[in-house]
Amino acid sequence: MQTILEILKICGRHADRLNWAISQLADDFPLSAEKLTQLSDMEIAVLDQFSTRFAKLQDAMGAKLFPAVLELTKEQGELKAFIDKLNRLEQIGAIESAQDWLLLRESRNSLAHDYPDDLELQSAALNQLYQLSKQLLKLLEKLKLFISAYL
């Protein structure tokens, strides 16, 4: 099993690359269908990096970091359902809102459904992900502070 510090390192790497992609794309947002057709190959590659790192960070946090936080805090009882884990994390103050996390996950999942022929849907999904990426990064920082109290 990975230690919480190793998990934080992985999350940090994803966060750093996500932040880099966000900084590179700042002038391109908000996107429109027309803007999507005008992006250079490099801008498309950075956009891919952005969406990939968002997904990887969210996956690492949900699958590894959240359970590690619950283990670190020695939360009692076996929480099998993910929503139960989220609710417990909210109750102990590790995350602000289980509902916010579900929105992050739902938005990420909507992007996973590739709409190659519908640029309006693509641009809307990317715009939402861009806004939510800042929330995801803030959540990681809040978790780091929370964890530091236990280390």
Disulfide bonds with the S-S distance in Angstrom:
none
